[in-house]
Amino acid sequence: MSSASAITLTFLGDHLLDRGVCVSSGSVIEVLGRAGVSAEAARSALTRLSARGLLRRQRHGRRMYFGLTGRSTRILRDGSVRLWQTGAVNHDWDGTWTLLAFSLPAERRRERHDLRAQLAWAGFGPVQGGLWIAPGHPELQPVLADLGAGPHIRIFHARADPTTDVAEMISHAYDLPALAARYLDFGTRWGSSVPGDPLAAKLHLVTDWLDVIRRDPRLPLPHLPRDWPAAAAQELFFRLNDRLAAPAAEIAGTLLDTMALDDAGG
């Protein structure tokens, strides 16, 4: 089951992003309650997200309202692009790869571990030694800035020589069975039935799908196994979202207590 924080961000992305409003804590608690999140867990999620700089507080009378910050806005816009534009299936790969080579001193073992984790999250897979690859041009500035490893990293852009078996290279650099399993599991969870509450179902659906595609490096489709399950899972997601969007919005409209976001902070 998705975490309370993840569901909260999905809710905020649906109803606050680029609208210039904030929403009362009571509204958040009521909506998340429909999705199976307890009032205590919802309050804790709001507190955690605020502490991480992802929410800003705005008091009005005795009520506390929460709005997006610049950081959460960037995260939610990125999620929106992944959901509705780039998608899960990489049909438009231009044949280029980003190659990243790094060499950190032995005493910086922790930094090496953190760098590998960040590279995997950014869509890279290890080819050999300290050489990692990713299709296209992934965003690397946040990785380099967070870890301070810039002086030990070299980045190139290249195309594979015709003698290189790209499919074999991908199969060694990435855990394809694990990637495929996430799409198959999504299909199993959502392919049989959908919960009765449209608002709760949509929150869980979008949160679940984002979790799947954010961990997918969007490898080029021509070099993946023929039965790659991403397309079928994505079609299922779009179909269910289309079914749930209107009734979910109608329910949310009766529940949400919003007000204009002030100019301070964020």
Legacy VTK file of the C-alpha trace (Angstrom):
# vtk DataFile Version 3.0
C-alpha trace
ASCII
DATASET POLYDATA
POINTS 266 float
0.000 0.000 0.000
1.251 3.489 -0.800
2.563 5.654 2.023
0.472 8.473 3.461
3.036 11.020 2.226
2.933 9.653 -1.324
-0.875 9.708 -1.420
-0.851 13.235 0.006
1.455 14.423 -2.775
-0.799 12.790 -5.371
-3.794 14.578 -3.881
-1.954 17.923 -3.866
-0.781 17.418 -7.432
-4.348 16.783 -8.568
-5.960 19.704 -6.766
-3.338 22.377 -5.965
-0.677 22.307 -8.671
-0.588 25.587 -10.644
-3.903 26.753 -9.162
-2.587 29.311 -6.680
-4.556 27.897 -3.750
-3.924 26.104 -0.487
-6.167 23.555 1.222
-7.237 23.159 4.836
-5.762 20.373 6.904
-9.288 19.142 7.608
-9.924 18.685 3.888
-6.705 16.709 3.475
-7.562 14.485 6.432
-11.089 13.862 5.138
-9.957 13.016 1.604
-7.121 10.766 2.761
-9.521 9.059 5.153
-11.549 7.920 2.150
-8.323 6.355 0.829
-7.768 4.376 4.028
-5.305 6.759 5.683
-6.011 7.427 9.356
-6.325 10.988 10.640
-3.139 10.512 12.680
-1.202 9.270 9.638
-2.523 12.172 7.528
-1.428 14.731 10.134
1.979 13.074 10.356
2.304 13.190 6.558
1.537 16.919 6.532
4.116 17.488 9.272
6.785 15.441 7.474
6.178 17.114 4.124
6.353 20.542 5.754
9.611 19.643 7.516
11.074 18.555 4.152
10.206 21.883 2.564
7.464 20.404 0.385
4.539 22.189 2.039
4.018 25.669 3.467
1.564 26.553 6.194
-0.919 29.396 6.012
-3.238 30.146 8.930
-6.699 31.636 8.465
-8.577 32.155 11.690
-8.481 28.888 13.610
-7.827 26.801 10.512
-4.468 25.757 9.108
-4.048 25.594 5.356
-1.280 23.919 3.371
0.108 24.994 0.015
2.862 23.907 -2.314
6.404 25.239 -2.198
8.730 25.812 -5.132
10.358 22.453 -4.436
7.138 20.439 -4.320
5.874 22.260 -7.406
8.961 21.121 -9.335
8.526 17.540 -8.124
4.839 17.453 -9.006
5.407 19.002 -12.433
8.038 16.363 -13.111
5.549 13.699 -12.086
2.922 15.242 -14.361
5.322 15.103 -17.317
6.091 11.457 -16.577
2.396 10.636 -16.270
0.955 12.404 -19.278
3.811 13.159 -21.703
6.853 10.885 -21.611
4.943 7.877 -20.294
6.310 4.418 -19.648
7.165 3.393 -23.213
10.227 4.913 -24.898
9.190 5.088 -28.545
11.168 8.225 -29.362
14.731 7.346 -28.369
17.215 9.136 -30.629
19.943 6.496 -30.318
22.163 8.474 -27.934
23.487 7.291 -24.601
24.827 9.221 -21.659
28.021 7.629 -20.379
29.159 8.462 -16.865
32.512 7.360 -15.482
33.473 7.939 -11.860
36.426 7.166 -9.643
36.225 7.891 -5.927
39.038 7.261 -3.428
38.780 4.120 -1.309
38.088 6.120 1.854
34.932 7.550 0.264
33.096 4.215 0.293
29.870 5.755 1.591
29.898 8.355 -1.198
30.381 5.604 -3.782
27.364 3.762 -2.408
25.246 6.926 -2.420
26.353 7.802 -5.957
25.414 4.354 -7.270
21.991 4.632 -5.635
21.425 8.088 -7.106
22.545 6.975 -10.557
20.185 4.004 -10.485
17.331 6.357 -9.493
18.273 8.677 -12.383
17.985 5.805 -14.890
21.591 4.628 -15.133
22.826 1.058 -15.199
26.401 -0.210 -14.653
28.266 -1.487 -17.712
31.594 -2.304 -16.098
33.703 -0.926 -13.316
32.896 2.736 -12.784
31.179 3.164 -16.156
27.409 3.651 -16.147
24.995 4.322 -19.020
21.527 5.755 -19.497
19.461 6.296 -22.653
19.081 9.864 -23.858
20.003 12.838 -21.696
18.890 12.329 -18.084
19.013 15.242 -15.671
22.223 14.921 -13.655
22.718 18.309 -12.041
20.725 17.410 -8.877
22.780 14.220 -8.467
26.096 16.020 -8.791
25.022 18.885 -6.539
23.676 16.675 -3.755
26.725 14.410 -3.572
29.510 16.865 -4.292
31.212 14.250 -6.479
31.545 16.427 -9.580
35.379 16.497 -9.692
35.440 12.672 -9.727
32.910 12.245 -12.543
33.257 12.449 -16.321
30.179 12.543 -18.562
29.980 11.827 -22.292
27.263 11.434 -24.906
27.694 8.771 -27.583
26.077 6.224 -29.893
26.721 2.518 -29.807
28.890 1.064 -32.561
27.015 -1.373 -34.850
29.182 -4.200 -33.485
27.700 -3.661 -30.006
24.758 -5.835 -29.043
22.660 -3.160 -27.358
20.016 -5.583 -26.115
22.664 -7.704 -24.435
24.302 -4.624 -22.921
20.947 -3.512 -21.492
20.229 -6.940 -20.064
23.521 -6.858 -18.151
23.267 -3.229 -17.010
19.648 -3.363 -15.804
17.528 -5.828 -13.860
14.945 -6.349 -16.593
12.988 -9.084 -14.766
12.490 -6.747 -11.788
11.408 -3.872 -14.051
8.966 -6.103 -15.913
7.610 -7.517 -12.652
6.541 -4.061 -11.486
4.365 -3.619 -14.574
2.952 -7.115 -14.297
2.171 -6.586 -10.610
0.434 -3.314 -11.453
-1.718 -5.158 -13.981
-2.570 -7.806 -11.409
-3.528 -5.242 -8.776
-5.675 -3.109 -11.059
-6.777 -5.428 -13.836
-9.498 -7.303 -12.001
-11.509 -4.757 -10.034
-11.443 -1.134 -8.915
-12.478 0.008 -5.410
-15.929 1.579 -5.207
-14.952 5.091 -4.090
-13.778 6.946 -7.247
-11.738 9.550 -5.352
-9.942 6.971 -3.217
-9.379 4.716 -6.203
-7.901 7.524 -8.300
-5.533 8.574 -5.532
-4.239 5.025 -5.145
-4.121 4.428 -8.904
-2.010 7.498 -9.702
0.261 7.014 -6.682
0.840 3.379 -7.586
1.523 4.133 -11.253
3.933 6.952 -10.441
5.866 4.619 -8.165
6.211 2.157 -11.036
7.268 4.565 -13.776
9.582 6.705 -11.634
11.763 3.631 -11.115
11.797 2.818 -14.824
14.824 4.152 -16.780
12.699 4.230 -19.961
14.931 1.916 -21.917
14.520 1.993 -25.714
11.647 -0.265 -26.703
13.355 -1.810 -29.791
16.034 -3.311 -27.540
13.691 -4.775 -24.919
12.056 -8.226 -24.938
9.125 -8.465 -27.360
6.640 -9.153 -24.579
7.711 -6.099 -22.558
4.655 -5.346 -20.327
4.930 -1.542 -20.003
2.561 -0.713 -22.875
-0.252 -2.932 -21.597
0.127 -1.581 -18.063
0.084 2.001 -19.318
-3.038 1.372 -21.379
-4.717 -0.028 -18.249
-3.693 3.036 -16.242
-5.075 5.472 -18.828
-8.308 3.526 -19.159
-8.931 3.453 -15.409
-7.947 7.077 -14.945
-10.366 8.144 -17.661
-13.130 6.243 -15.883
-12.354 7.706 -12.459
-11.349 11.304 -13.228
-14.778 12.955 -13.518
-16.503 11.305 -10.527
-13.370 11.787 -8.392
-13.261 15.497 -9.229
-16.962 15.836 -8.465
-16.506 14.283 -5.013
-13.415 16.375 -4.305
-15.309 19.532 -5.219
-17.757 18.906 -2.387
-15.014 18.227 0.172
-12.201 20.694 -0.423
-11.872 23.852 1.631
-9.404 26.021 -0.288
-8.293 29.635 -0.232
-5.923 31.771 -2.257
-2.249 31.234 -1.540
-0.584 34.325 -0.093
2.584 35.776 -1.585
4.866 35.009 1.334
7.143 32.005 1.464
7.237 29.090 -0.979
LINES 1 267
266 0 1 2 3 4 5 6 7 8 9 10 11 12 13 14 15 16 17 18 19 20 21 22 23 24 25 26 27 28 29 30 31 32 33 34 35 36 37 38 39 40 41 42 43 44 45 46 47 48 49 50 51 52 53 54 55 56 57 58 59 60 61 62 63 64 65 66 67 68 69 70 71 72 73 74 75 76 77 78 79 80 81 82 83 84 85 86 87 88 89 90 91 92 93 94 95 96 97 98 99 100 101 102 103 104 105 106 107 108 109 110 111 112 113 114 115 116 117 118 119 120 121 122 123 124 125 126 127 128 129 130 131 132 133 134 135 136 137 138 139 140 141 142 143 144 145 146 147 148 149 150 151 152 153 154 155 156 157 158 159 160 161 162 163 164 165 166 167 168 169 170 171 172 173 174 175 176 177 178 179 180 181 182 183 184 185 186 187 188 189 190 191 192 193 194 195 196 197 198 199 200 201 202 203 204 205 206 207 208 209 210 211 212 213 214 215 216 217 218 219 220 221 222 223 224 225 226 227 228 229 230 231 232 233 234 235 236 237 238 239 240 241 242 243 244 245 246 247 248 249 250 251 252 253 254 255 256 257 258 259 260 261 262 263 264 265
